[in-house]
Amino acid sequence: MKNKSITSTFFNTNLIVITCNMLLNKTLFKIETSFLASFLFLISSQKFSQIYNLNYLYKFTHTKTLRI
């Protein structure tokens, strides 16, 4: 009887550890995905600002007047 209770306790502990690992992996995957997304956004915005001079674009869009 004692061996059976030890086995069931061990099984329950393993189940809890496996569940915690799955939740942790899911959380880490979300964190890695968000880091990757923010990194790609920063790289793309940096490339955009290198290709198009943002000061020039700002002056062009804000000083252009509409003539009819």
ZANUNU-211850 format. One record per residue: x, y, z of N, C-alpha, C, O in turn; residue number from 1; residue in three letters. Coordinates in pm, 1 decimal, always signed. Atoms other than C-alpha are relative to their C-alpha. Layout:
REM residues N
<r n_c1="X" n_c2="Y" n_c3="Z" ca_c1="X" ca_c2="Y" ca_c3="Z" c_c1="X" c_c2="Y" c_c3="Z" o_c1="X" o_c2="Y" o_c3="Z" num="NUM" residuo="ALA"/>
...
//
This chain:
REM residues 68
<r n_c1="+82.9" n_c2="-120.0" n_c3="+0.0" ca_c1="+0.0" ca_c2="+0.0" ca_c3="+0.0" c_c1="+87.3" c_c2="+126.3" c_c3="+0.0" o_c1="+55.8" o_c2="+225.5" o_c3="-65.8" num="1" residuo="MET"/>
<r n_c1="-87.6" n_c2="-115.9" n_c3="-7.0" ca_c1="+284.2" ca_c2="+235.8" ca_c3="+81.9" c_c1="+63.8" c_c2="+27.0" c_c3="-136.8" o_c1="+74.7" o_c2="+142.2" o_c3="-178.6" num="2" residuo="LYS"/>
<r n_c1="-59.3" n_c2="-17.4" n_c3="+132.6" ca_c1="+449.1" ca_c2="+174.1" ca_c3="-256.6" c_c1="-99.5" c_c2="+59.9" c_c3="-98.4" o_c1="-62.5" o_c2="+140.6" o_c3="-183.7" num="3" residuo="ASN"/>
<r n_c1="+102.5" n_c2="-53.0" n_c3="+90.6" ca_c1="+122.0" ca_c2="+247.8" ca_c3="-433.6" c_c1="-20.4" c_c2="+149.5" c_c3="+23.7" o_c1="-34.3" o_c2="+225.7" o_c3="-72.1" num="4" residuo="LYS"/>
<r n_c1="+18.1" n_c2="-142.6" n_c3="-28.5" ca_c1="+81.7" ca_c2="+582.5" ca_c3="-255.9" c_c1="+121.5" c_c2="+80.9" c_c3="-46.0" o_c1="+106.9" o_c2="+193.4" o_c3="-93.8" num="5" residuo="SER"/>
<r n_c1="-120.8" n_c2="-69.5" n_c3="+46.9" ca_c1="+443.2" ca_c2="+675.7" ca_c3="-334.3" c_c1="-4.0" c_c2="+13.9" c_c3="-152.1" o_c1="+31.2" o_c2="+118.6" o_c3="-206.5" num="6" residuo="ILE"/>
<r n_c1="+8.3" n_c2="-3.5" n_c3="+145.5" ca_c1="+387.9" ca_c2="+587.2" ca_c3="-699.8" c_c1="-102.3" c_c2="+102.2" c_c3="-46.8" o_c1="-77.1" o_c2="+177.0" o_c3="-141.2" num="7" residuo="THR"/>
<r n_c1="+102.5" n_c2="-96.8" n_c3="+40.4" ca_c1="+67.3" ca_c2="+789.7" ca_c3="-721.1" c_c1="+45.0" c_c2="+142.6" c_c3="+28.9" o_c1="+16.8" o_c2="+233.7" o_c3="-48.9" num="8" residuo="SER"/>
<r n_c1="-52.6" n_c2="-133.9" n_c3="-31.0" ca_c1="+235.0" ca_c2="+1085.9" ca_c3="-549.0" c_c1="+103.9" c_c2="+41.2" c_c3="-103.8" o_c1="+105.2" o_c2="+155.4" o_c3="-149.8" num="9" residuo="THR"/>
<r n_c1="-101.6" n_c2="-27.7" n_c3="+101.6" ca_c1="+527.3" ca_c2="+1060.8" ca_c3="-790.6" c_c1="-65.2" c_c2="+33.4" c_c3="-134.1" o_c1="-21.9" o_c2="+125.0" o_c3="-204.1" num="10" residuo="PHE"/>
<r n_c1="+70.7" n_c2="-24.4" n_c3="+125.0" ca_c1="+286.8" ca_c2="+1043.4" ca_c3="-1084.6" c_c1="-66.7" c_c2="+137.7" c_c3="+1.3" o_c1="-59.0" o_c2="+212.2" o_c3="-96.4" num="11" residuo="PHE"/>
<r n_c1="+65.1" n_c2="-131.3" n_c3="-11.3" ca_c1="+89.5" ca_c2="+1345.3" ca_c3="-960.2" c_c1="+102.7" c_c2="+113.1" c_c3="-7.6" o_c1="+78.1" o_c2="+215.9" o_c3="-70.8" num="12" residuo="ASN"/>
<r n_c1="-104.7" n_c2="-101.9" n_c3="+4.6" ca_c1="+411.4" ca_c2="+1541.1" ca_c3="-908.0" c_c1="+52.3" c_c2="+16.7" c_c3="-142.2" o_c1="+73.9" o_c2="+128.7" o_c3="-188.5" num="13" residuo="THR"/>
<r n_c1="-45.9" n_c2="-7.4" n_c3="+138.8" ca_c1="+529.9" ca_c2="+1452.9" ca_c3="-1257.9" c_c1="-101.3" c_c2="+70.3" c_c3="-88.5" o_c1="-64.6" o_c2="+148.3" o_c3="-176.4" num="14" residuo="ASN"/>
<r n_c1="+105.5" n_c2="-64.3" n_c3="+78.1" ca_c1="+196.7" ca_c2="+1560.0" ca_c3="-1401.1" c_c1="+0.5" c_c2="+150.7" c_c3="+23.3" o_c1="-15.1" o_c2="+229.0" o_c3="-70.4" num="15" residuo="LEU"/>
<r n_c1="-5.7" n_c2="-144.0" n_c3="-31.9" ca_c1="+221.0" ca_c2="+1894.4" ca_c3="-1220.9" c_c1="+121.9" c_c2="+63.7" c_c3="-67.0" o_c1="+112.3" o_c2="+173.1" o_c3="-122.5" num="16" residuo="ILE"/>
<r n_c1="-122.4" n_c2="-53.5" n_c3="+61.0" ca_c1="+579.5" ca_c2="+1943.3" ca_c3="-1343.5" c_c1="-16.0" c_c2="+11.8" c_c3="-151.4" o_c1="+24.7" o_c2="+111.4" o_c3="-211.1" num="17" residuo="VAL"/>
<r n_c1="+21.5" n_c2="-3.8" n_c3="+145.1" ca_c1="+482.2" ca_c2="+1856.2" ca_c3="-1701.9" c_c1="-94.6" c_c2="+113.7" c_c3="-36.6" o_c1="-71.3" o_c2="+185.5" o_c3="-133.9" num="18" residuo="ILE"/>
<r n_c1="+94.8" n_c2="-108.7" n_c3="+26.2" ca_c1="+185.9" ca_c2="+2094.9" ca_c3="-1686.7" c_c1="+67.5" c_c2="+136.2" c_c3="+15.4" o_c1="+47.5" o_c2="+225.4" o_c3="-67.0" num="19" residuo="THR"/>
<r n_c1="-70.8" n_c2="-127.6" n_c3="-21.1" ca_c1="+403.9" ca_c2="+2374.4" ca_c3="-1544.8" c_c1="+97.8" c_c2="+27.0" c_c3="-113.7" o_c1="+110.2" o_c2="+140.4" o_c3="-160.0" num="20" residuo="CYS"/>
<r n_c1="-93.9" n_c2="-17.7" n_c3="+111.7" ca_c1="+665.4" ca_c2="+2314.2" ca_c3="-1815.2" c_c1="-71.9" c_c2="+40.1" c_c3="-127.6" o_c1="-23.0" o_c2="+123.7" o_c3="-203.6" num="21" residuo="ASN"/>
<r n_c1="+76.4" n_c2="-36.8" n_c3="+119.6" ca_c1="+400.3" ca_c2="+2331.3" ca_c3="-2086.0" c_c1="-44.3" c_c2="+145.4" c_c3="+6.9" o_c1="-35.5" o_c2="+218.4" o_c3="-91.8" num="22" residuo="MET"/>
<r n_c1="+42.7" n_c2="-139.6" n_c3="-15.6" ca_c1="+265.7" ca_c2="+2658.4" ca_c3="-1946.2" c_c1="+118.5" c_c2="+94.5" c_c3="-13.3" o_c1="+107.7" o_c2="+200.4" o_c3="-75.1" num="23" residuo="LEU"/>
<r n_c1="-119.7" n_c2="-83.6" n_c3="+8.2" ca_c1="+617.0" ca_c2="+2797.8" ca_c3="-1909.6" c_c1="+48.9" c_c2="+10.0" c_c3="-144.1" o_c1="+86.0" o_c2="+117.9" o_c3="-190.2" num="24" residuo="LEU"/>
<r n_c1="-42.2" n_c2="-2.5" n_c3="+140.0" ca_c1="+708.1" ca_c2="+2697.2" ca_c3="-2265.0" c_c1="-92.2" c_c2="+87.2" c_c3="-83.8" o_c1="-46.7" o_c2="+159.4" o_c3="-172.5" num="25" residuo="ASN"/>
<r n_c1="+95.1" n_c2="-83.4" n_c3="+73.5" ca_c1="+390.3" ca_c2="+2860.9" ca_c3="-2393.8" c_c1="+26.4" c_c2="+147.8" c_c3="+28.1" o_c1="+23.4" o_c2="+230.6" o_c3="-63.0" num="26" residuo="LYS"/>
<r n_c1="-28.9" n_c2="-138.9" n_c3="-36.8" ca_c1="+471.7" ca_c2="+3179.9" ca_c3="-2201.7" c_c1="+130.4" c_c2="+46.7" c_c3="-63.9" o_c1="+138.1" o_c2="+157.7" o_c3="-116.7" num="27" residuo="THR"/>
<r n_c1="-127.9" n_c2="-37.4" n_c3="+61.1" ca_c1="+832.8" ca_c2="+3178.6" ca_c3="-2321.6" c_c1="-13.7" c_c2="+16.5" c_c3="-150.4" o_c1="+49.5" o_c2="+103.7" o_c3="-210.2" num="28" residuo="LEU"/>
<r n_c1="+22.5" n_c2="-12.9" n_c3="+144.1" ca_c1="+713.5" ca_c2="+3123.7" ca_c3="-2677.1" c_c1="-65.9" c_c2="+133.6" c_c3="-31.8" o_c1="-30.2" o_c2="+199.5" o_c3="-129.4" num="29" residuo="PHE"/>
<r n_c1="+65.4" n_c2="-130.1" n_c3="+21.4" ca_c1="+485.0" ca_c2="+3427.4" ca_c3="-2646.7" c_c1="+99.9" c_c2="+113.9" c_c3="+17.7" o_c1="+99.6" o_c2="+209.8" o_c3="-59.4" num="30" residuo="LYS"/>
<r n_c1="-99.3" n_c2="-105.5" n_c3="-24.5" ca_c1="+769.5" ca_c2="+3635.9" ca_c3="-2502.8" c_c1="+98.6" c_c2="+7.3" c_c3="-116.6" o_c1="+131.2" o_c2="+116.1" o_c3="-164.1" num="31" residuo="ILE"/>
<r n_c1="-93.7" n_c2="+0.7" n_c3="+112.6" ca_c1="+1009.7" ca_c2="+3524.5" ca_c3="-2778.4" c_c1="-65.0" c_c2="+55.6" c_c3="-125.9" o_c1="-1.4" o_c2="+127.9" o_c3="-202.5" num="32" residuo="GLU"/>
<r n_c1="+70.7" n_c2="-49.9" n_c3="+117.7" ca_c1="+747.8" ca_c2="+3596.2" ca_c3="-3043.1" c_c1="-14.9" c_c2="+151.5" c_c3="+6.4" o_c1="+2.7" o_c2="+220.2" o_c3="-94.2" num="33" residuo="THR"/>
<r n_c1="+15.3" n_c2="-145.5" n_c3="-11.2" ca_c1="+684.9" ca_c2="+3945.6" ca_c3="-2906.5" c_c1="+134.7" c_c2="+70.5" c_c3="-17.3" o_c1="+141.3" o_c2="+177.8" o_c3="-77.2" num="34" residuo="SER"/>
<r n_c1="-132.7" n_c2="-58.0" n_c3="+21.7" ca_c1="+1059.6" ca_c2="+4014.1" ca_c3="-2893.4" c_c1="+35.4" c_c2="-0.1" c_c3="-148.3" o_c1="+88.6" o_c2="+97.8" o_c3="-200.8" num="35" residuo="PHE"/>
<r n_c1="-29.7" n_c2="+9.8" n_c3="+142.7" ca_c1="+1094.5" ca_c2="+3893.5" ca_c3="-3250.7" c_c1="-79.9" c_c2="+103.2" c_c3="-78.9" o_c1="-26.9" o_c2="+167.8" o_c3="-169.2" num="36" residuo="LEU"/>
<r n_c1="+83.9" n_c2="-96.9" n_c3="+70.6" ca_c1="+802.9" ca_c2="+4108.8" ca_c3="-3365.6" c_c1="+51.2" c_c2="+142.6" c_c3="+21.9" o_c1="+58.6" o_c2="+220.9" o_c3="-72.8" num="37" residuo="ALA"/>
<r n_c1="-49.5" n_c2="-135.7" n_c3="-26.1" ca_c1="+938.8" ca_c2="+4420.7" ca_c3="-3193.9" c_c1="+135.6" c_c2="+22.9" c_c3="-67.3" o_c1="+163.5" o_c2="+132.6" o_c3="-115.5" num="38" residuo="SER"/>
<r n_c1="-129.6" n_c2="-12.1" n_c3="+67.7" ca_c1="+1287.7" ca_c2="+4352.2" ca_c3="-3332.1" c_c1="-19.1" c_c2="+24.2" c_c3="-149.3" o_c1="+46.4" o_c2="+110.7" o_c3="-207.6" num="39" residuo="PHE"/>
<r n_c1="+25.3" n_c2="-18.0" n_c3="+143.0" ca_c1="+1153.4" ca_c2="+4317.8" ca_c3="-3686.1" c_c1="-60.7" c_c2="+136.7" c_c3="-28.6" o_c1="-28.8" o_c2="+198.6" o_c3="-130.1" num="40" residuo="LEU"/>
<r n_c1="+59.1" n_c2="-132.6" n_c3="+18.2" ca_c1="+946.1" ca_c2="+4635.0" ca_c3="-3644.1" c_c1="+107.4" c_c2="+107.9" c_c3="+8.5" o_c1="+109.4" o_c2="+201.0" o_c3="-72.0" num="41" residuo="PHE"/>
<r n_c1="-105.8" n_c2="-100.2" n_c3="-14.5" ca_c1="+1249.1" ca_c2="+4830.1" ca_c3="-3522.5" c_c1="+94.4" c_c2="-0.5" c_c3="-119.7" o_c1="+136.3" o_c2="+105.2" o_c3="-166.9" num="42" residuo="LEU"/>
<r n_c1="-88.5" n_c2="+9.0" n_c3="+116.6" ca_c1="+1465.2" ca_c2="+4701.7" ca_c3="-3807.6" c_c1="-67.2" c_c2="+62.7" c_c3="-122.2" o_c1="-4.1" o_c2="+137.3" o_c3="-197.1" num="43" residuo="ILE"/>
<r n_c1="+68.3" n_c2="-54.8" n_c3="+117.6" ca_c1="+1200.8" ca_c2="+4788.1" ca_c3="-4067.1" c_c1="-15.2" c_c2="+151.5" c_c3="+10.7" o_c1="-0.3" o_c2="+222.1" o_c3="-89.0" num="44" residuo="SER"/>
<r n_c1="+12.1" n_c2="-145.5" n_c3="-14.3" ca_c1="+1144.1" ca_c2="+5136.0" ca_c3="-3922.1" c_c1="+135.5" c_c2="+68.2" c_c3="-16.7" o_c1="+143.7" o_c2="+179.2" o_c3="-69.3" num="45" residuo="SER"/>
<r n_c1="-134.0" n_c2="-56.8" n_c3="+18.7" ca_c1="+1519.4" ca_c2="+5194.3" ca_c3="-3912.7" c_c1="+36.7" c_c2="+3.5" c_c3="-148.2" o_c1="+92.7" o_c2="+102.1" o_c3="-196.2" num="46" residuo="GLN"/>
<r n_c1="-27.6" n_c2="+2.7" n_c3="+144.3" ca_c1="+1552.5" ca_c2="+5088.5" ca_c3="-4276.9" c_c1="-82.5" c_c2="+106.1" c_c3="-72.5" o_c1="-33.2" o_c2="+171.3" o_c3="-164.5" num="47" residuo="LYS"/>
<r n_c1="+84.7" n_c2="-102.0" n_c3="+61.3" ca_c1="+1259.4" ca_c2="+5313.9" ca_c3="-4369.0" c_c1="+59.4" c_c2="+138.5" c_c3="+20.9" o_c1="+62.2" o_c2="+219.9" o_c3="-71.5" num="48" residuo="PHE"/>
<r n_c1="-56.7" n_c2="-132.2" n_c3="-27.3" ca_c1="+1423.2" ca_c2="+5611.8" ca_c3="-4199.0" c_c1="+133.4" c_c2="+19.6" c_c3="-71.1" o_c1="+172.7" o_c2="+133.0" o_c3="-98.3" num="49" residuo="SER"/>
<r n_c1="-123.6" n_c2="-14.1" n_c3="+77.4" ca_c1="+1751.0" ca_c2="+5535.4" ca_c3="-4378.1" c_c1="-30.7" c_c2="+29.9" c_c3="-146.4" o_c1="+38.4" o_c2="+109.6" o_c3="-209.8" num="50" residuo="GLN"/>
<r n_c1="+33.8" n_c2="-19.8" n_c3="+140.9" ca_c1="+1583.5" ca_c2="+5521.2" ca_c3="-4718.1" c_c1="-64.9" c_c2="+136.4" c_c3="-20.9" o_c1="-27.0" o_c2="+210.9" o_c3="-111.2" num="51" residuo="ILE"/>
<r n_c1="+70.6" n_c2="-127.8" n_c3="+11.2" ca_c1="+1350.2" ca_c2="+5817.2" ca_c3="-4666.4" c_c1="+41.2" c_c2="+87.8" c_c3="+116.9" o_c1="+25.9" o_c2="+49.3" o_c3="+232.8" num="52" residuo="TYR"/>
<r n_c1="-37.5" n_c2="-93.6" n_c3="-105.1" ca_c1="+1480.0" ca_c2="+6114.2" ca_c3="-4474.5" c_c1="-127.7" c_c2="+53.0" c_c3="+64.7" o_c1="-207.7" o_c2="+120.3" o_c3="-0.3" num="53" residuo="ASN"/>
<r n_c1="+126.7" n_c2="-33.5" n_c3="-65.7" ca_c1="+1207.0" ca_c2="+6170.0" ca_c3="-4215.3" c_c1="-20.6" c_c2="+150.5" c_c3="+13.3" o_c1="-134.0" o_c2="+197.9" o_c3="+5.7" num="54" residuo="LEU"/>
<r n_c1="+14.1" n_c2="-145.9" n_c3="-8.8" ca_c1="+1280.0" ca_c2="+6542.2" ca_c3="-4173.5" c_c1="-48.5" c_c2="+57.8" c_c3="-132.7" o_c1="-132.4" o_c2="+147.8" o_c3="-135.6" num="55" residuo="ASN"/>
<r n_c1="+43.0" n_c2="-46.1" n_c3="+132.3" ca_c1="+1241.4" ca_c2="+6594.0" ca_c3="-4546.2" c_c1="-146.6" c_c2="-34.2" c_c3="-24.0" o_c1="-222.5" o_c2="+48.7" o_c3="-74.2" num="56" residuo="TYR"/>
<r n_c1="+140.3" n_c2="+39.1" n_c3="+17.5" ca_c1="+914.8" ca_c2="+6398.8" ca_c3="-4552.1" c_c1="-92.5" c_c2="+87.4" c_c3="+83.9" o_c1="-199.9" o_c2="+126.9" o_c3="+38.3" num="57" residuo="LEU"/>
<r n_c1="+82.9" n_c2="-82.8" n_c3="-87.8" ca_c1="+781.5" ca_c2="+6599.0" ca_c3="-4257.6" c_c1="-15.5" c_c2="+140.4" c_c3="-58.7" o_c1="-126.1" o_c2="+194.3" o_c3="-63.0" num="58" residuo="TYR"/>
<r n_c1="+7.5" n_c2="-135.0" n_c3="+57.8" ca_c1="+868.4" ca_c2="+6932.9" ca_c3="-4418.7" c_c1="-84.5" c_c2="+0.6" c_c3="-127.0" o_c1="-162.9" o_c2="+92.6" o_c3="-149.9" num="59" residuo="LYS"/>
<r n_c1="+73.9" n_c2="+7.1" n_c3="+125.9" ca_c1="+726.6" ca_c2="+6824.0" ca_c3="-4752.7" c_c1="-150.3" c_c2="-12.4" c_c3="+24.8" o_c1="-229.7" o_c2="+54.0" o_c3="-41.9" num="60" residuo="PHE"/>
<r n_c1="+143.6" n_c2="+21.7" n_c3="-23.3" ca_c1="+393.8" ca_c2="+6706.3" ca_c3="-4610.2" c_c1="-63.3" c_c2="+116.0" c_c3="+75.1" o_c1="-183.3" o_c2="+139.7" o_c3="+61.2" num="61" residuo="THR"/>
<r n_c1="+59.2" n_c2="-107.3" n_c3="-79.6" ca_c1="+350.3" ca_c2="+7003.4" ca_c3="-4375.3" c_c1="+11.6" c_c2="+137.5" c_c3="-64.1" o_c1="-51.5" o_c2="+232.3" o_c3="-17.2" num="62" residuo="HIS"/>
<r n_c1="-10.4" n_c2="-131.2" n_c3="+64.7" ca_c1="+450.9" ca_c2="+7285.3" ca_c3="-4609.7" c_c1="-69.5" c_c2="+3.2" c_c3="-134.8" o_c1="-82.1" o_c2="+109.1" o_c3="-196.3" num="63" residuo="THR"/>
<r n_c1="+67.9" n_c2="+4.9" n_c3="+128.9" ca_c1="+269.1" ca_c2="+7169.6" ca_c3="-4918.5" c_c1="-140.0" c_c2="+59.7" c_c3="+14.7" o_c1="-215.4" o_c2="+21.6" o_c3="+104.3" num="64" residuo="LYS"/>
<r n_c1="+132.6" n_c2="-61.9" n_c3="-6.1" ca_c1="-37.2" ca_c2="+7383.8" ca_c3="-4985.0" c_c1="-85.9" c_c2="-51.6" c_c3="-114.0" o_c1="-36.8" o_c2="-85.9" o_c3="-221.5" num="65" residuo="THR"/>
<r n_c1="+94.0" n_c2="+48.1" n_c3="+100.9" ca_c1="-343.3" ca_c2="+7279.9" ca_c3="-5173.9" c_c1="-47.7" c_c2="+118.8" c_c3="-82.5" o_c1="-106.0" o_c2="+213.0" o_c3="-28.7" num="66" residuo="LEU"/>
<r n_c1="+43.9" n_c2="-108.8" n_c3="+88.3" ca_c1="-410.1" ca_c2="+7503.0" ca_c3="-5475.8" c_c1="-106.8" c_c2="-52.6" c_c3="-93.2" o_c1="-91.8" o_c2="-158.1" o_c3="-154.7" num="67" residuo="ARG"/>
<r n_c1="+112.0" n_c2="+41.5" n_c3="+87.3" ca_c1="-736.0" ca_c2="+7483.4" ca_c3="-5665.6" c_c1="-4.2" c_c2="+91.4" c_c3="-120.9" o_c1="-90.0" o_c2="+75.2" o_c3="-207.6" num="68" residuo="ILE"/>
//
